[in-house]
């Protein structure tokens, strides 16, 4: 028999022990059953009672039937209060709070315990009555009767939310998530502030709102999340295992708000929370390194904004700790080294010591010993080390540091990711420039003075003039001292580091007129050469050379050509050189547009143009060189004031030592023979739209790789600032050019051609080839206009006045508005046909003209009368009057109009517009009676 004594307060009173027989205890079971009838609402109490009984039965079994004292049993009961069993019971109570189990379920569990217990049946012990009534009155031990309706509502809402969460996880949907949030808000409202479930309700609602915020980005949702998480943090006791989670959640939400507002208050609070997280996280915890990294990142962000050195110092301390936690071989070591070296470099820039720089170099060398996550990281590690060594060289001037920097910088270009190519090339260029600068003559101390003794006005004037000069230079130039490319900013920096610049600062007093001397010095410093050549295989592009020295690369014919060009530039005493192969970013449409539009000016402004004739050797004549048949080389011949020809082996053509081959008579004669261009135009060419027919003839035998470039290569010669559109056809490009020429010049000679018509306009040729033929009927200055004195003076003057008042030709879109003298065709008669040549012989009659006999390739509409759609015209421009003999203007005009001319045959349409037909035949027309020209009909026609 076992004797039990039960006191809830743990006191060891002297009350008589309760004796329990060793038999089963159905009486106890009935007692518990009766208690459930009375106290059904005390479900929490019943759950705890079951666990206490389990513990007592275990104690009884472990004592082998020996008597248990009241003190021992009280100790067991108190132990239960502080045990994990009690915590698990609390979890069960929470589950009953939302869904109360059936009473039979509880009875069955207690019955099972009693059946397996040593409690005896006859003992009518009032176990339930021994429990203090105070325990029953505690909130966590029972459910208040007045709250049962609320509990049922909570149970219903909880089940509904669970089902909706399952639906959302499977199918998503904002509407479902909105319903979840609505029900969770109601659950939160129904849960008292003192209730243990209040914290869980806050967390669940915040999590759901977080999902909605990530989907819609609503600011109000984020504000509510932060408010809920602040409340949750207040309900999480100090030392509770969930407190770190609450801190992290609030910090993350504040970070989202910080990203939107960039508010320093949010960032400061995040840092405060992250510091607490770090304090609560043990160093051995897996998340400790993450906490270090997060706090370091936020401090770094605040440093970027406030530049508080204390923040940077704390960042460095945290990153040193992180490095200690990532020993060699650790997957996070690479990132720890990168971050720490970056922060140390920030401190070095802010005024750190050389010790910082040495430590940075050591850490960046260590990164190369790690396995970088990506090739991009490997590239950046080399690049950062090279830049740091370069900085050290600039401080201490040790050649070994610069040599190592160049080695690492060049290594970055091996398999360099595309996104880092520009950075790597810039690094190499910087290092090579330092090496080249070291080899140049040092500036005398008096010249190097750039101190307060130099007038700020003088310095400003010199820089202003230099800025003006560089704006006229090509976008990029090769520096022949280094073999590298310089953009305009780099050109300016190079100038400000030069002896010429310091000499100007020390010798210029700012007096009136000194700016001319400064401008002359600056212009001489920026004097550059240009290369003219036929493109071959392996030409060097901007991508090939940018960031590299052309002197250090052995890349075939293209690099050899550039190296020889730079060597010649140096021999002629110039620092800068320009080549159309590598000095233009042809992948940039805007830069290509600017380059093509400016190229004529760049050749015109160059100090020297070097022409390389790769297909001319020995003493052979260059007249057959392909250079004279390329489209782009026409402007490269006409634009430069000074030009030298070099043959295949880069020796002077004809061994002519003249400083300018354009002044050598023998060479000029050969150029004229090869091009058909007159001596005056070769030596003193003026770009523009004047005399367009001659310029078009010069270009008519030239070709380009891209057909549309035939037109683009003439934009500079005609000074036509038109857009470059490489998607258009060659005929459209040429058409746009001819429209601009005729509209600006008023010259109709561009309409005088025979050949295939363009799809752009019926009065334009499909290519430049038709312009190669010299027009058969040229305008002549007449010697005897007085022979028309017998013609009615009034009629002569009237015709002269009418023609003088006609407008210049112009275009409206693609429609040519052309003033002209018209002769309407009144008869077309077929004379013969040829089946072998598919040609047709016609007689065409128009008033005032000698009847024509033409052989045409297409049929015409036959007949007679004014209904025929054909018209023969003589294009007119008021500029023609300026070319006639001065003195008797009307008489000269009549003499010229009486001469034969090349007419255009037009066909009219129903819309009163005309189109040129039969452009492949010269239509030579003679006036029947020269005296009748005073009756000429003058009109303005619209031709398409």
Secondary structure by P-SEA (a helix, b strand, c coil): cbbbbbbccccccccbbbbbcccccaaaaaaaaaaaaacccaaaaaaaaaaaaaaaaaaaaaaccccccaaaaaaaaaaaaacaaaaaaaaaaaaaaaccccaaaaaaaaaaaaaaccccccccccccccccccccccccccccccaaaaaaaaaaaaaaaaaaaaaaaccccaaaaaaaaaaaaaaaaaccccccaaaaaaaaaaaaaaaaaaacccaaaaaaaaaaaaaaaaaccccccaaaaaaaaaaaaaaaaaaacccaaaaaaaaaaaaaaaaaccccccaaaaaaaaaaaaaaaaaaacccaaaaaaaaaaaaaaaaaccccccaaaaaaaaaaaaaaaaaaacccaaaaaaaaaaaaaaaacccccaaaaaaaaaaaaaaaaaaaaacccaaaaaaaaaaaaaaaccccccaaaaaaaaaaaaaaaaaaaaccccccccccccccccaaaaaaaaaaaaaaaaacccccccccccccccaaaaaaaaaacaaaaaaaacccccccaaaaaaaaaaaaacbbbbbccccccccccccccccccccccccaaaaaaaaaaaaaaaacccbbbbcccccccccaaaaaaaaacaaaaaaaccbbbbbcccccccccccccccccccccccccccccbbbbbccccccccccccccccccaaaaaaaaaaccccccccccccccccaaaaaaaaaccccccccaaaaaaaccccccbbbbbccccaaaaaaaaaaaaaaaccccccccccccccccccccccccccccccccccccccccccccccccaaaaaaaaaaaaaccccccccccccccbbbbbbcbbbbccccccccbbbbbbbbccccbbbbbccccccccccccccbbbbbbbbccccccccccaaaaaaaaaaacccbbbbbbbccccbbbbccccccbbbbbccccccccbbbbbbbcc
